[in-house]
């Protein structure tokens, strides 16, 4: 084979691998972030949900942002105690820099106190968001909470 053909083949393989990685990673929620020192809250207290807040960073010409808005708004309507707050990344650059947003849409899941629990860069699917919300019900040690009341034996 000629050198040009090898280069073309390598380019195709790299492009397919990168596309596969992006398809796998896009919209997936990552683990808990490192705790930050007390700083200004990300969302005003009156906008926080009783259980969780879905904080979405968007931009005006972002097509996946519109799909993410619909998914998060639907979840906020269906799941009790969950609110959805959308922030225009272009208008709130200081907040974007402070939180470390690198692309839109980015969704942060905040607990009832407004602390970040997890985040997803890209457009998450409904199932992914519901799983991320379910992690709020699990204590930090990874065990599910159980009622410690008396048992019938």
PEBEL-V315584 format. One record per run of one state. SS is the DSSP state (h for helix, s for strand, l for the rest). FROM is the first residue (numbers start at 1). TO is the last residue. If there is no record, write none. Layout:
SS & FROM & TO
SS & FROM & TO
//
This chain:
l & 1 & 2
h & 3 & 25
l & 26 & 28
s & 29 & 29
l & 30 & 44
h & 45 & 47
l & 48 & 51
s & 52 & 58
l & 59 & 62
h & 63 & 78
l & 79 & 81
s & 82 & 88
l & 89 & 92
h & 93 & 99
l & 100 & 105
s & 106 & 111
l & 112 & 115
s & 116 & 121
l & 122 & 125
h & 126 & 137
s & 138 & 138
l & 139 & 143
s & 144 & 144
l & 145 & 153
//
